[in-house]
């Protein structure tokens, strides 16, 4: 295929209706929609809802996560984390909370890091391989006036994921 594009899979499904899909122009009228993507799945979120869509050649499972957010604020950032074969999803909130979910939608960890909005989550790795095939080296959490870096080995200990 010209231009270097590769078809990954189709994500059309009823679950996207929860995020506003199905109406003409839904992507333009949903400014708070954020996403994280790998070659095997995509996670889409708005302020209070997360939808994970997975494909492996077959139609994969669709997972809807409705975090019980009150003190935590709204979802403001998401990023996939990889630990060898295990994948998790990190969510940042408007009140400075970091929530980590398994790829099955189970809450693994919740912690208030700083009383400011998390504006971006970013995985840094040194292997040069795609995030789903390499272990994450560190998670960078971006606040309006600071960047926090957490070593991946510290995260693995929190989640009981073998190093």
DSSP file (Angstrom, degrees, kcal/mol; ACC not computed):
  #  RESIDUE AA STRUCTURE BP1 BP2  ACC     N-H-->O    O-->H-N    N-H-->O    O-->H-N    TCO  KAPPA ALPHA  PHI   PSI    X-CA   Y-CA   Z-CA
    1    1 A X    >         0   0    0      0, 0.0     3,-0.9     0, 0.0     2,-0.1   0.000 360.0 360.0 360.0 134.9    0.0    0.0    0.0
    2    2 A X  G >   +     0   0    0      1,-0.2     3,-0.6     2,-0.1     0, 0.0  -0.384 360.0  32.5 -73.1 150.8    1.4    3.4   -0.9
    3    3 A X  G 3  S-     0   0    0      1,-0.2    -1,-0.2    -2,-0.1     0, 0.0   0.446 116.2 -88.6  86.0  -0.5    2.0    6.0    1.8
    4    4 A X  G <  S+     0   0    0     -3,-0.9     2,-0.3     1,-0.2    -1,-0.2   0.705  78.2 149.9  74.0  19.4    3.0    3.5    4.5
    5    5 A X    <   -     0   0    0     -3,-0.6     2,-0.4    -4,-0.1    -1,-0.2  -0.689  25.4-168.6 -88.3 139.8   -0.6    3.0    5.8
    6    6 A X        -     0   0    0     -2,-0.3     2,-0.4     0, 0.0     0, 0.0  -0.996  23.2-124.9-127.8 129.6   -1.5   -0.4    7.2
    7    7 A X        +     0   0    0     -2,-0.4     3,-0.1     1,-0.2    -2,-0.0  -0.604  27.9 179.1 -73.2 125.7   -5.0   -1.5    8.0
    8    8 A X        -     0   0    0     -2,-0.4     2,-0.3     1,-0.4    49,-0.2   0.805  51.5 -67.2 -96.7 -36.6   -5.1   -2.5   11.7
    9    9 A X        -     0   0    0     47,-0.1     2,-0.5    50,-0.0    -1,-0.4  -0.912  48.2 -80.2 162.2 171.5   -8.7   -3.4   12.1
   10   10 A X        -     0   0    0     -2,-0.3    -3,-0.0     1,-0.1     0, 0.0  -0.864  28.3-176.6-102.3 132.2  -12.3   -2.1   12.2
   11   11 A X        +     0   0    0     -2,-0.5     2,-0.4     2,-0.0     5,-0.2   0.281  37.6 129.6-111.8  10.0  -13.5   -0.5   15.3
   12   12 A X        +     0   0    0      3,-0.1     2,-0.3     4,-0.0    -2,-0.1  -0.516  34.2 132.4 -66.8 123.6  -17.1    0.2   14.3
   13   13 A X    >   -     0   0    0     -2,-0.4     3,-1.0     1,-0.1     4,-0.3  -0.981  69.1-101.7-165.1 164.4  -19.3   -1.2   17.1
   14   14 A X  G >  S+     0   0    0     -2,-0.3     3,-2.0     1,-0.2     4,-0.4   0.836 111.5  69.4 -61.7 -34.5  -22.3   -0.4   19.3
   15   15 A X  G >  S+     0   0    0      1,-0.3     3,-1.4     2,-0.2     4,-0.3   0.789  87.8  64.9 -59.5 -28.3  -20.0    0.4   22.3
   16   16 A X  G X >S+     0   0    0     -3,-1.0     5,-2.1     1,-0.3     3,-1.4   0.727  85.0  74.3 -68.3 -19.2  -18.7    3.6   20.5
   17   17 A X  G X 5S+     0   0    0     -3,-2.0     3,-1.1    -4,-0.3    -1,-0.3   0.801  84.6  66.0 -59.8 -28.3  -22.3    4.9   20.8
   18   18 A X  G < 5S+     0   0    0     -3,-1.4    -1,-0.3    -4,-0.4    -2,-0.2   0.769 103.1  46.2 -63.2 -25.9  -21.5    5.5   24.5
   19   19 A X  G < 5S-     0   0    0     -3,-1.4    -1,-0.3    -4,-0.3    -2,-0.2   0.418 132.5 -90.9 -96.5  -0.3  -18.9    8.1   23.4
   20   20 A X  T X 5S+     0   0    0     -3,-1.1     3,-0.8    -4,-0.3    -3,-0.2   0.405  76.5 146.6 108.4  -0.8  -21.3    9.7   20.9
   21   21 A X  T 3 < +     0   0    0     -5,-2.1    -1,-0.3     1,-0.2     3,-0.1  -0.228  47.2  57.1 -66.3 159.0  -20.5    7.7   17.7
   22   22 A X  T 3  S+     0   0    0      1,-0.4     2,-0.4    -6,-0.0    -1,-0.2   0.221  84.1  97.5 104.2 -13.2  -23.3    7.1   15.2
   23   23 A X  S X  S-     0   0    0     -3,-0.8     3,-1.7     1,-0.0    -1,-0.4  -0.866  86.9 -98.1-106.3 143.3  -24.2   10.7   14.6
   24   24 A X  T 3  S+     0   0    0     -2,-0.4    -1,-0.0     1,-0.3    -3,-0.0  -0.351 108.9  11.2 -59.0 132.7  -22.8   12.6   11.7
   25   25 A X  T >> S+     0   0    0      3,-0.1     4,-1.7     1,-0.1     3,-0.6   0.695  80.2 147.1  75.0  20.3  -19.8   14.7   12.7
   26   26 A X  T <4  +     0   0    0     -3,-1.7     4,-0.3     1,-0.2    -2,-0.1   0.818  67.9  55.4 -62.5 -31.1  -19.5   13.0   16.1
   27   27 A X  T 34 S+     0   0    0      1,-0.2     3,-0.5     2,-0.2    -1,-0.2   0.859 109.4  46.5 -70.3 -33.1  -15.7   13.4   16.2
   28   28 A X  T <4 S+     0   0    0     -3,-0.6    -2,-0.2     1,-0.2    -1,-0.2   0.807 113.7  48.4 -76.2 -28.6  -15.9   17.1   15.6
   29   29 A X  S  < S+     0   0    0     -4,-1.7     2,-0.4     1,-0.2    -1,-0.2   0.362 100.3  69.5 -93.9   6.7  -18.6   17.6   18.3
   30   30 A X    >   +     0   0    0     -3,-0.5     3,-1.5    -4,-0.3    -1,-0.2  -0.671  55.4 163.8-120.1  74.6  -16.8   15.5   20.9
   31   31 A X  T 3  S+     0   0    0     -2,-0.4    -1,-0.1     1,-0.3    -2,-0.1   0.708  70.7  60.2 -69.8 -18.6  -13.8   17.8   21.7
   32   32 A X  T 3  S+     0   0    0     -3,-0.1     2,-0.4     2,-0.0    -1,-0.3   0.308  74.4 121.9 -91.9  10.6  -13.0   15.9   25.0
   33   33 A X    <   +     0   0    0     -3,-1.5     2,-0.3    -6,-0.2    13,-0.2  -0.613  37.8 177.5 -76.6 125.0  -12.3   12.6   23.2
   34   34 A X  E     -A   45   0A   0     11,-2.9    11,-2.7    -2,-0.4     2,-0.3  -0.874   4.4-169.3-124.3 159.8   -8.8   11.3   23.8
   35   35 A X  E     -A   44   0A   0     -2,-0.3     2,-0.3     9,-0.2    43,-0.2  -0.966  20.7-161.4-147.9 161.2   -7.2    8.0   22.7
   36   36 A X  E     -A   43   0A   0      7,-2.0     7,-3.1    -2,-0.3     2,-0.4  -0.978  23.4-168.2-140.1 136.5   -4.2    5.7   23.0
   37   37 A X  E     +A   42   0A   0     -2,-0.3     2,-0.2     5,-0.2     5,-0.2  -0.955  15.8 174.2-133.4 145.7   -3.5    3.1   20.3
   38   38 A X        -     0   0    0      3,-3.0     3,-0.2    -2,-0.4    -2,-0.0  -0.758  52.8 -94.9-128.3-179.9   -1.3    0.0   19.8
   39   39 A X  S    S+     0   0    0     -2,-0.2     3,-0.1     1,-0.2    -2,-0.0   0.602 125.8  40.8 -73.9  -8.3   -1.2   -2.4   16.8
   40   40 A X  S    S+     0   0    0      1,-0.2    15,-2.5    16,-0.1     2,-0.3   0.565 123.2   4.4-112.8 -13.6   -3.6   -4.6   18.8
   41   41 A X  E     - B   0  54A   0     13,-0.2    -3,-3.0    -3,-0.2     2,-0.4  -0.992  51.1-140.6-164.0 165.8   -6.1   -2.2   20.3
   42   42 A X  E     -AB  37  53A   0     11,-2.6    11,-2.9    -2,-0.3     2,-0.5  -0.997  10.8-155.9-135.1 140.6   -7.4    1.3   20.8
   43   43 A X  E     -AB  36  52A   0     -7,-3.1    -7,-2.0    -2,-0.4     2,-0.4  -0.979  12.4-172.9-116.3 127.8   -8.6    3.0   24.0
   44   44 A X  E     +AB  35  51A   0      7,-2.8     7,-3.1    -2,-0.5     2,-0.3  -0.957   8.0 176.0-121.1 138.6  -11.0    5.9   23.6
   45   45 A X  E     -AB  34  50A   0    -11,-2.7   -11,-2.9    -2,-0.4     5,-0.2  -0.987  17.3-172.0-142.5 150.3  -12.1    8.1   26.5
   46   46 A X        -     0   0    0      3,-2.0    29,-0.2    -2,-0.3     3,-0.2  -0.422  63.1 -61.8-116.2-157.9  -14.1   11.2   27.3
   47   47 A X  S    S+     0   0    0      1,-0.2    28,-3.1    -2,-0.2     3,-0.1   0.806 130.3   7.0 -60.5 -31.0  -14.4   12.9   30.7
   48   48 A X  S    S+     0   0    0     26,-0.2     2,-0.4     1,-0.1    -1,-0.2   0.313 116.6  67.4-137.9  10.5  -15.9    9.9   32.5
   49   49 A X        -     0   0    0     -3,-0.2    -3,-2.0    17,-0.2     2,-0.4  -0.995  50.0-164.8-141.3 141.6  -15.9    6.8   30.2
   50   50 A X  E     -BC  45  65A   0     15,-2.6    15,-3.4    -2,-0.4     2,-0.4  -0.995   3.8-169.5-127.9 130.3  -13.3    4.6   28.7
   51   51 A X  E     -BC  44  64A   0     -7,-3.1    -7,-2.8    -2,-0.4     2,-0.5  -0.986   4.6-163.2-120.7 126.9  -13.9    2.1   25.8
   52   52 A X  E     -BC  43  63A   0     11,-3.2    11,-2.7    -2,-0.4     2,-0.4  -0.948   5.9-172.1-111.1 124.0  -11.2   -0.4   24.9
   53   53 A X  E     -BC  42  62A   0    -11,-2.9   -11,-2.6    -2,-0.5     2,-0.4  -0.966   5.4-172.3-117.3 130.8  -11.5   -2.1   21.5
   54   54 A X  E     -B   41   0A   0      7,-1.3     6,-1.0    -2,-0.4     2,-0.4  -0.928   6.8-174.5-124.8 145.1   -9.2   -5.0   20.6
   55   55 A X  E     + C   0  59A   0    -15,-2.5     4,-0.2    -2,-0.4    -2,-0.0  -0.999  16.7 167.0-139.4 140.4   -8.6   -6.9   17.4
   56   56 A X  S    S-     0   0    0      2,-1.1     3,-0.1    -2,-0.4   -47,-0.1  -0.220  82.7 -68.5-138.6  43.0   -6.4   -9.9   16.6
   57   57 A X  S    S+     0   0    0      1,-0.4     2,-0.2   -49,-0.2    -2,-0.0  -0.142 127.2  67.0  90.6 -39.1   -7.7  -10.9   13.2
   58   58 A X  S    S-     0   0    0      1,-0.0    -2,-1.1    -2,-0.0     2,-0.7  -0.454 111.1 -78.0 -97.5 178.4  -11.0  -11.9   14.8
   59   59 A X  E     -C   55   0A   0     -2,-0.2    -4,-0.2    -4,-0.2     3,-0.1  -0.733  59.4-149.8 -78.2 117.8  -13.5   -9.5   16.4
   60   60 A X  E     -     0   0A   0     -6,-1.0    -5,-0.1    -2,-0.7     2,-0.1  -0.219  24.3 -75.2 -84.9 174.9  -11.9   -8.9   19.7
   61   61 A X  E     -     0   0A   0     -8,-0.1    -7,-1.3     1,-0.0     2,-0.5  -0.357  36.9-143.8 -70.3 149.9  -13.5   -8.1   23.1
   62   62 A X  E     -C   53   0A   0     -9,-0.2     2,-0.5    -3,-0.1    -9,-0.2  -0.974  16.8-166.7-115.1 126.5  -14.9   -4.6   23.7
   63   63 A X  E     -C   52   0A   0    -11,-2.7   -11,-3.2    -2,-0.5     2,-0.5  -0.949   7.5-163.1-120.1 129.8  -14.5   -3.4   27.3
   64   64 A X  E     -C   51   0A   0     -2,-0.5     2,-0.5   -13,-0.2   -13,-0.2  -0.955   7.7-168.8-111.8 126.7  -16.3   -0.4   28.7
   65   65 A X  E     -C   50   0A   0    -15,-3.4   -15,-2.6    -2,-0.5     2,-0.6  -0.967   9.8-173.4-117.3 125.5  -14.9    1.1   31.9
   66   66 A X        -     0   0    0     -2,-0.5   -17,-0.2   -17,-0.2    -2,-0.0  -0.809  20.2-151.4-114.0  86.9  -16.8    3.7   33.9
   67   67 A X        -     0   0    0     -2,-0.6     2,-1.9     1,-0.1    -2,-0.0  -0.311  20.9-119.0 -59.5 139.2  -14.4    4.8   36.6
   68   68 A X        +     0   0    0      4,-0.0     2,-0.6     2,-0.0     4,-0.2  -0.598  47.6 177.4 -77.9  85.0  -16.1    5.9   39.8
   69   69 A X        +     0   0    0     -2,-1.9     6,-0.0     1,-0.1     5,-0.0  -0.828  27.0 121.8 -99.6 120.9  -14.8    9.4   39.6
   70   70 A X  S >  S+     0   0    0     -2,-0.6     3,-0.7     4,-0.0    -1,-0.1   0.345  88.7  19.7-132.5 -74.9  -15.8   12.0   42.2
   71   71 A X  T 3  S+     0   0    0      1,-0.2    -2,-0.1     2,-0.0     0, 0.0   0.778 120.5  65.9 -66.7 -25.8  -12.8   13.4   44.0
   72   72 A X  T 3  S-     0   0    0      1,-0.2    23,-1.4    -4,-0.2    25,-0.5   0.728  94.5-149.3 -72.5 -22.2  -10.6   12.2   41.1
   73   73 A X    <   -     0   0    0     -3,-0.7    -1,-0.2    21,-0.2     2,-0.2  -0.513  38.1 -28.3  87.4-158.1  -12.1   14.6   38.6
   74   74 A X        -     0   0    0     -2,-0.2    20,-2.1     1,-0.1     2,-0.4  -0.578  67.7 -96.1 -95.2 157.0  -12.4   13.9   34.9
   75   75 A X  E     +D   93   0B   0    -28,-3.1    18,-0.3    18,-0.2     3,-0.1  -0.593  47.7 164.0 -70.2 127.3  -10.2   11.8   32.6
   76   76 A X  E     +     0   0B   0     16,-2.9     2,-0.3    -2,-0.4    17,-0.2   0.544  58.7  18.9-121.7 -15.6   -7.7   14.1   31.0
   77   77 A X  E     -D   92   0B   0     15,-1.4    15,-2.8    43,-0.1    -1,-0.3  -0.989  54.9-172.9-156.9 146.5   -5.0   11.7   29.6
   78   78 A X  E     +D   91   0B   0     -2,-0.3     2,-0.3    13,-0.2    43,-0.3  -0.988   7.8 169.6-140.4 152.2   -4.5    8.0   28.7
   79   79 A X  E     -D   90   0B   0     11,-1.9    11,-3.2    -2,-0.3     2,-0.2  -0.948  30.9-120.0-160.3 139.4   -1.6    5.9   27.7
   80   80 A X  E     -D   89   0B   0     -2,-0.3     2,-0.4     9,-0.2     9,-0.2  -0.595  24.7-159.6 -77.6 142.3   -0.8    2.2   27.2
   81   81 A X  E     -D   88   0B   0      7,-3.1     7,-2.5    -2,-0.2     2,-0.4  -0.962   4.1-154.3-119.4 141.8    2.0    0.6   29.4
   82   82 A X  E     +D   87   0B   0     -2,-0.4    54,-3.3     5,-0.2     2,-0.4  -0.965  16.5 178.8-121.5 134.0    3.7   -2.6   28.4
   83   83 A X  E >   -D   86   0B   0      3,-3.3     3,-2.6    -2,-0.4     2,-0.4  -0.832  68.3 -71.4-130.2  92.0    5.4   -5.1   30.7
   84   84 A X  T 3  S-     0   0    0     -2,-0.4    -1,-0.1     1,-0.3    79,-0.0  -0.436 120.0  -9.8  53.2-110.4    6.7   -7.9   28.6
   85   85 A X  T 3  S+     0   0    0     -2,-0.4     2,-0.4    -3,-0.1    -1,-0.3   0.567 120.8  90.9 -91.9  -9.0    3.4   -9.7   27.6
   86   86 A X  E <   -D   83   0B   0     -3,-2.6    -3,-3.3    16,-0.0     2,-0.4  -0.723  56.5-166.5 -90.6 133.9    1.2   -7.7   30.0
   87   87 A X  E     +D   82   0B   0     -2,-0.4    16,-1.0    -5,-0.2     2,-0.3  -0.961   8.1 177.6-118.2 138.9   -0.5   -4.5   28.9
   88   88 A X  E     -DE  81 102B   0     -7,-2.5    -7,-3.1    -2,-0.4     2,-0.5  -0.883  22.9-129.4-131.2 165.8   -2.1   -2.0   31.2
   89   89 A X  E     -DE  80 101B   0     12,-3.1    12,-2.9    -2,-0.3     2,-0.4  -0.974  14.6-153.3-122.9 125.0   -3.8    1.4   30.6
   90   90 A X  E     -DE  79 100B   0    -11,-3.2   -11,-1.9    -2,-0.5     2,-0.4  -0.806   9.9-166.7 -96.7 135.2   -2.8    4.5   32.6
   91   91 A X  E     -DE  78  99B   0      8,-3.2     8,-2.7    -2,-0.4     2,-0.3  -0.976   3.5-159.8-120.2 135.1   -5.4    7.2   33.1
   92   92 A X  E     -DE  77  98B   0    -15,-2.8   -16,-2.9    -2,-0.4   -15,-1.4  -0.853  13.5-152.9-108.1 150.5   -4.7   10.7   34.4
   93   93 A X  E >   -D   75   0B   0      4,-1.5    25,-2.4    -2,-0.3     3,-1.5  -0.750  29.6-108.5-123.7 169.6   -7.3   13.0   35.8
   94   94 A X  T 3  S+     0   0    0    -20,-2.1   -21,-0.2     1,-0.3   -19,-0.1   0.614 117.7  52.8 -70.3 -13.5   -8.1   16.7   36.3
   95   95 A X  T 3  S-     0   0    0    -23,-1.4    -1,-0.3   -21,-0.2    22,-0.2   0.216 123.9 -97.1-107.5  13.2   -7.4   16.4   40.0
   96   96 A X  S <  S+     0   0    0     -3,-1.5    17,-2.9     1,-0.3    18,-1.0   0.659  74.2 143.9  86.3  16.6   -4.0   14.8   39.7
   97   97 A X  E     - F   0 112B   0    -25,-0.5    -4,-1.5    15,-0.3     2,-0.5  -0.675  37.8-151.6 -89.9 145.1   -4.9   11.1   40.1
   98   98 A X  E     -EF  92 111B   0     13,-3.0    13,-2.1    -2,-0.3     2,-0.4  -0.980  14.5-173.5-111.7 123.3   -3.2    8.3   38.3
   99   99 A X  E     -EF  91 110B   0     -8,-2.7    -8,-3.2    -2,-0.5     2,-0.5  -0.968   6.7-160.3-117.8 133.6   -5.4    5.2   37.7
  100  100 A X  E     -EF  90 109B   0      9,-2.7     8,-3.4    -2,-0.4     9,-1.5  -0.965  10.1-173.9-117.4 126.4   -4.0    2.0   36.2
  101  101 A X  E     -EF  89 107B   0    -12,-2.9   -12,-3.1    -2,-0.5     6,-0.2  -0.892  23.9-121.1-117.0 146.8   -6.3   -0.6   34.6
  102  102 A X  E >   -E   88   0B   0      4,-2.8     3,-1.8    -2,-0.3   -14,-0.2  -0.341  38.1-103.4 -71.9 166.7   -5.6   -4.0   33.3
  103  103 A X  T 3  S+     0   0    0    -16,-1.0    -1,-0.1     1,-0.3   -15,-0.1   0.624 124.6  60.0 -69.0 -10.3   -6.5   -4.6   29.6
  104  104 A X  T 3  S-     0   0    0      2,-0.1    -1,-0.3   -41,-0.0   -16,-0.1   0.449 124.2-103.1 -92.3  -2.8   -9.5   -6.5   31.0
  105  105 A X  S <  S+     0   0    0     -3,-1.8     2,-0.4     1,-0.3    -2,-0.1   0.573  72.6 142.1  95.8   9.6  -10.8   -3.4   32.8
  106  106 A X        -     0   0    0    -41,-0.0    -4,-2.8     1,-0.0     2,-0.5  -0.708  55.0-120.2 -86.9 133.8   -9.8   -4.2   36.3
  107  107 A X  E     +F  101   0B   0     -2,-0.4    -6,-0.3    -6,-0.2     3,-0.1  -0.613  36.0 172.2 -71.8 121.3   -8.5   -1.3   38.5
  108  108 A X  E     +     0   0B   0     -8,-3.4     2,-0.3    -2,-0.5    -7,-0.2   0.754  61.5   3.5 -99.3 -32.8   -4.9   -2.2   39.5
  109  109 A X  E     -F  100   0B   0     -9,-1.5    -9,-2.7     2,-0.0     2,-0.4  -0.990  51.1-174.6-158.7 142.0   -3.8    1.0   41.2
  110  110 A X  E     +F   99   0B   0     -2,-0.3     2,-0.3   -11,-0.2   -11,-0.2  -0.978  18.3 159.9-141.6 129.0   -5.1    4.5   42.1
  111  111 A X  E     -F   98   0B   0    -13,-2.1   -13,-3.0    -2,-0.4     2,-0.6  -0.987  38.0-130.1-152.1 137.5   -3.0    7.3   43.6
  112  112 A X  E     +F   97   0B   0     -2,-0.3   -15,-0.3   -15,-0.2     3,-0.1  -0.794  29.7 174.6 -84.7 122.0   -3.2   11.0   43.9
  113  113 A X        -     0   0    0    -17,-2.9     2,-0.3    -2,-0.6    -1,-0.2   0.837  62.0 -11.8 -98.4 -39.8    0.2   12.3   42.7
  114  114 A X        -     0   0    0    -18,-1.0     2,-2.0     2,-0.2    -1,-0.4  -0.947  66.2-112.1-163.5 139.6   -0.2   16.1   42.7
  115  115 A X  S    S+     0   0    0     -2,-0.3     2,-0.3    -3,-0.1   -19,-0.2  -0.115  89.8  85.2 -77.8  46.2   -3.2   18.4   43.1
  116  116 A X  S    S-     0   0    0     -2,-2.0    -2,-0.2   -23,-0.1   -23,-0.1  -0.938  90.7 -83.4-135.8 158.6   -3.1   19.7   39.5
  117  117 A X        -     0   0    0     -2,-0.3     2,-0.7   -22,-0.2    27,-0.6  -0.355  34.6-128.3 -63.6 140.2   -4.5   18.3   36.3
  118  118 A X  E     -G  143   0C   0    -25,-2.4    25,-0.2     1,-0.1     3,-0.1  -0.827  28.2-178.1 -83.8 117.7   -2.5   15.6   34.5
  119  119 A X  E     +     0   0C   0     23,-2.7     2,-0.3    -2,-0.7    24,-0.2   0.663  60.4   7.3 -96.9 -16.8   -2.3   17.0   31.0
  120  120 A X  E     -G  142   0C   0     22,-1.2    22,-3.1   -43,-0.1     2,-0.4  -0.961  51.9-155.5-162.5 145.8   -0.4   14.2   29.3
  121  121 A X  E     +G  141   0C   0     -2,-0.3     2,-0.4   -43,-0.3    20,-0.2  -0.974  21.6 178.8-118.1 138.2    0.9   10.7   29.9
  122  122 A X  E     -G  140   0C   0     18,-2.4    18,-3.6    -2,-0.4     2,-0.5  -0.996  20.8-142.7-144.2 134.6    3.8    9.5   27.9
  123  123 A X  E     -G  139   0C   0     -2,-0.4     2,-0.5    16,-0.2    16,-0.2  -0.829  15.3-162.6 -96.4 132.4    5.8    6.2   27.9
  124  124 A X  E     +G  138   0C   0     14,-2.7    14,-2.0    -2,-0.5    13,-1.3  -0.961  15.0 169.7-114.3 132.7    9.5    6.4   27.3
  125  125 A X        -     0   0    0     -2,-0.5    11,-0.1    12,-0.2     6,-0.0  -0.936  31.1-151.5-137.0 161.0   11.4    3.3   26.3
  126  126 A X  S    S+     0   0    0     -2,-0.3    10,-0.1     1,-0.1    -1,-0.1   0.459  80.7  80.8-110.2  -3.6   14.9    2.6   25.0
  127  127 A X  S    S-     0   0    0      8,-0.3    -1,-0.1     2,-0.1     3,-0.1   0.752  83.5-138.6 -79.6 -22.2   14.3   -0.5   23.0
  128  128 A X        +     0   0    0      1,-0.3     2,-0.2    -3,-0.0    -1,-0.1   0.467  63.3 121.8  78.3  -0.3   13.0    1.3   19.8
  129  129 A X  S    S-     0   0    0      1,-0.1    -1,-0.3     2,-0.1    -2,-0.1  -0.550  77.0 -80.9 -90.8 160.7   10.3   -1.4   19.5
  130  130 A X    >>  -     0   0    0     -2,-0.2     3,-2.0     1,-0.1     4,-0.7  -0.249  45.9-110.5 -57.3 151.0    6.6   -0.6   19.4
  131  131 A X  G >4 S+     0   0    0      1,-0.3     3,-0.5     2,-0.2    -1,-0.1   0.793 115.8  56.3 -58.6 -31.6    5.1   -0.2   22.9
  132  132 A X  G 34 S+     0   0    0      1,-0.2    -1,-0.3     3,-0.1   -49,-0.1   0.623 111.6  43.3 -78.6  -9.4    3.1   -3.4   22.8
  133  133 A X  G <4 S+     0   0    0     -3,-2.0     2,-0.3   -51,-0.1    -1,-0.2   0.419 111.6  56.4-111.3  -0.9    6.3   -5.5   22.1
  134  134 A X  S << S-     0   0    0     -4,-0.7     2,-0.4    -3,-0.5   -52,-0.1  -0.901  85.6-105.4-130.0 156.3    8.7   -3.9   24.5
  135  135 A X        -     0   0    0     -2,-0.3    -8,-0.3   -52,-0.2   -52,-0.2  -0.655  41.3-114.2 -78.8 136.0    8.7   -3.3   28.2
  136  136 A X        -     0   0    0    -54,-3.3   -11,-0.2    -2,-0.4     3,-0.1  -0.505  21.9-161.0 -68.4 136.0    8.1    0.3   29.1
  137  137 A X        -     0   0    0    -13,-1.3    15,-2.8     1,-0.3    16,-0.4   0.868  67.8  -9.9 -86.3 -41.4   11.1    2.0   30.7
  138  138 A X  E     -GH 124 151C   0    -14,-2.0   -14,-2.7    13,-0.3     2,-0.5  -0.993  55.7-131.5-156.9 154.1    9.4    4.9   32.4
  139  139 A X  E     -GH 123 150C   0     11,-2.6    11,-2.5    -2,-0.3     2,-0.5  -0.936  21.1-155.1-106.2 123.5    6.1    6.7   32.6
  140  140 A X  E     -GH 122 149C   0    -18,-3.6   -18,-2.4    -2,-0.5     2,-0.6  -0.882   5.4-163.5-100.4 126.9    6.2   10.4   32.2
  141  141 A X  E     -GH 121 148C   0      7,-3.4     7,-2.9    -2,-0.5     2,-0.6  -0.950   9.0-152.1-113.9 117.9    3.3   12.3   33.8
  142  142 A X  E     +GH 120 147C   0    -22,-3.1   -23,-2.7    -2,-0.6   -22,-1.2  -0.812  15.9 177.9-101.3 122.6    3.0   15.9   32.7
  143  143 A X  E >   -GH 118 146C   0      3,-3.2     3,-0.5    -2,-0.6   -25,-0.1  -0.661  48.2 -95.8-106.7 168.3    1.4   18.5   34.9
  144  144 A X  T 3  S+     0   0    0    -27,-0.6   -26,-0.1    -2,-0.2     3,-0.1   0.840 121.9  16.9 -56.1 -34.1    1.1   22.2   34.0
  145  145 A X  T 3  S+     0   0    0      1,-0.1     2,-0.3     0, 0.0    -1,-0.2   0.262 126.9  37.3-124.4  12.5    4.3   23.1   35.8
  146  146 A X  E <   -H  143   0C   0     -3,-0.5    -3,-3.2     2,-0.0     2,-0.4  -0.994  57.2-140.6-159.0 158.5    6.1   19.8   36.3
  147  147 A X  E     -H  142   0C   0     -2,-0.3     2,-0.5    -5,-0.2    -5,-0.2  -0.998  17.7-160.3-125.2 127.5    7.0   16.5   34.8
  148  148 A X  E     -H  141   0C   0     -7,-2.9    -7,-3.4    -2,-0.4     2,-0.5  -0.907   4.1-160.4-107.0 132.0    7.0   13.4   37.0
  149  149 A X  E     -H  140   0C   0     -2,-0.5     2,-0.5    -9,-0.2    -9,-0.2  -0.957   4.2-168.9-115.4 130.7    8.9   10.3   35.8
  150  150 A X  E     -H  139   0C   0    -11,-2.5   -11,-2.6    -2,-0.5     2,-0.1  -0.977  24.0-124.4-119.5 126.0    8.2    6.8   37.3
  151  151 A X  E >>  -H  138   0C   0     -2,-0.5     4,-1.3   -13,-0.2     3,-0.8  -0.443  17.4-130.2 -67.6 138.1   10.5    3.9   36.5
  152  152 A X  H 3> S+     0   0    0    -15,-2.8     4,-2.4     1,-0.3     5,-0.2   0.827 105.6  61.4 -61.5 -33.4    8.7    0.9   35.0
  153  153 A X  H 3> S+     0   0    0    -16,-0.4     4,-1.5     1,-0.2    -1,-0.3   0.859 102.2  52.6 -64.4 -32.4   10.2   -1.5   37.5
  154  154 A X  H <> S+     0   0    0     -3,-0.8     4,-1.4     2,-0.2    -1,-0.2   0.879 109.6  48.9 -67.5 -37.3    8.6    0.4   40.3
  155  155 A X  H  X S+     0   0    0     -4,-1.3     4,-1.5     1,-0.2    -2,-0.2   0.890 106.1  56.5 -67.9 -39.4    5.2    0.1   38.5
  156  156 A X  H  X>S+     0   0    0     -4,-2.4     5,-2.2     1,-0.2     4,-0.5   0.886 104.9  52.1 -59.9 -39.5    5.7   -3.6   38.0
  157  157 A X  H ><5S+     0   0    0     -4,-1.5     3,-0.9     1,-0.2    -1,-0.2   0.897 106.6  54.2 -63.8 -40.3    6.1   -4.2   41.8
  158  158 A X  H 3<5S+     0   0    0     -4,-1.4    -1,-0.2     1,-0.2    -2,-0.2   0.839 114.8  39.5 -61.6 -33.9    2.9   -2.3   42.4
  159  159 A X  H 3<5S-     0   0    0     -4,-1.5    -1,-0.2    -3,-0.2    -2,-0.2   0.358 107.2-118.5-101.4   5.2    0.9   -4.5   40.1
  160  160 A X  T <<5 +     0   0    0     -3,-0.9     2,-0.5    -4,-0.5    -3,-0.2   0.870  59.9 153.7  57.4  38.5    2.5   -7.9   40.9
  161  161 A X      < -     0   0    0     -5,-2.2    -1,-0.2    -6,-0.2    -2,-0.1  -0.878  50.4-112.2 -97.2 125.8    3.7   -8.2   37.3
  162  162 A X              0   0    0     -2,-0.5    -5,-0.0     1,-0.2    -1,-0.0  -0.284 360.0 360.0 -59.3 138.7    6.9  -10.4   37.1
  163  163 A X              0   0    0    -79,-0.0    -1,-0.2   -10,-0.0   -79,-0.1   0.450 360.0 360.0 -78.8 360.0   10.0   -8.5   36.1
